[in-house]
Amino acid sequence: MKKVLLFTLVLFALSCKKESVESNEPLKLPCEIDNFGSIKLINHQSYGINVYLDGNYIDNVAASSEKLIGLINAESYIVKGVQSDGFVLFPDEYNGSVTVNQCRTSNITF
């Protein structure tokens, strides 16, 4: 009886097939699926800078520092940097553009 039960278990185990899931498509990164990249803000100035993309406030970058901003939609933007501290009458302003590429980091330097 034990031999019959053991034989049945071995036969059952050998008859099981594992289905393999094969795909010809390579795996995609989240940034490829959702089409985003990142921006590295680099401030070489001796004062902080408020950064705007297409008129929308993004963040403040402290004097002589860097900041990485992730999950930015991959497209072109108008960049504006405005001195946030240390000015007497009018702040310094920086204007330009940047193109954020999918799964890449674009640098903006002030």
C-alpha positions in Angstrom: 0.0 0.0 0.0 2.8 2.4 0.9 4.6 1.6 -2.4 1.4 2.3 -4.4 0.9 5.6 -2.6 4.6 6.6 -3.1 4.4 5.6 -6.8 1.3 7.7 -7.2 2.9 10.7 -5.6 6.0 10.4 -7.8 4.0 9.9 -10.9 1.8 13.0 -10.0 4.9 15.1 -9.3 6.5 14.2 -12.6 3.3 14.9 -14.6 3.0 18.5 -13.4 4.1 21.1 -15.9 5.2 24.5 -15.2 3.9 27.0 -17.7 6.5 29.4 -18.8 5.6 32.9 -19.7 7.7 34.0 -22.6 7.6 37.4 -24.1 9.6 38.8 -27.0 9.2 42.4 -25.6 12.0 43.6 -23.4 11.2 44.7 -19.9 10.5 48.5 -19.6 11.6 50.8 -16.9 8.9 52.9 -15.2 10.4 56.1 -16.8 9.9 54.5 -20.2 6.3 53.5 -19.5 5.3 56.8 -17.9 7.6 59.0 -20.1 9.5 61.0 -17.4 13.0 62.1 -16.7 14.6 64.3 -14.1 16.3 67.7 -13.7 19.4 68.5 -11.7 19.4 72.1 -10.5 23.0 73.4 -10.0 23.5 76.7 -8.3 27.0 78.2 -8.4 25.8 81.6 -7.0 26.4 82.9 -3.5 22.6 83.2 -2.9 19.6 81.0 -3.2 17.5 80.7 -6.4 13.8 80.0 -6.8 13.2 77.9 -9.9 10.2 77.9 -12.1 9.3 75.7 -15.0 6.7 77.1 -17.4 5.8 79.6 -14.7 5.2 77.0 -12.0 7.3 77.1 -8.9 9.5 74.0 -8.6 11.9 74.5 -5.7 14.5 76.7 -4.1 18.2 75.8 -4.6 20.4 77.0 -1.8 23.6 78.9 -2.5 26.4 76.8 -4.0 24.4 73.6 -4.0 22.6 71.1 -6.2 19.2 69.6 -6.1 17.7 66.6 -8.1 14.1 66.9 -9.1 12.6 63.6 -10.4 9.4 62.5 -12.1 9.3 65.4 -14.6 7.3 64.8 -17.7 9.7 64.4 -20.7 9.1 67.6 -22.8 10.6 71.1 -23.2 10.2 73.7 -20.6 10.8 77.5 -20.2 13.1 77.9 -17.1 13.2 80.9 -14.9 15.5 81.4 -11.9 14.9 84.3 -9.5 17.4 85.3 -6.7 15.6 84.5 -3.4 17.9 86.3 -0.9 20.7 88.8 -0.6 19.4 91.4 -3.0 18.9 95.1 -2.3 16.4 96.4 -4.8 15.8 93.8 -7.6 16.7 90.1 -7.6 18.9 88.7 -10.4 16.8 86.6 -12.9 17.9 83.8 -15.2 15.8 82.8 -18.2 16.3 79.9 -20.6 14.9 76.5 -21.6 15.5 72.9 -21.0 14.4 69.7 -22.7 13.7 66.8 -20.3 14.4 63.5 -22.0 12.9 60.1 -21.1 14.9 58.3 -18.4 17.6 60.9 -18.5 18.7 63.8 -16.2 18.9 67.3 -17.7 21.1 69.9 -16.0 20.1 73.5 -15.3 23.0 75.6 -14.1 22.7 79.1 -12.5 
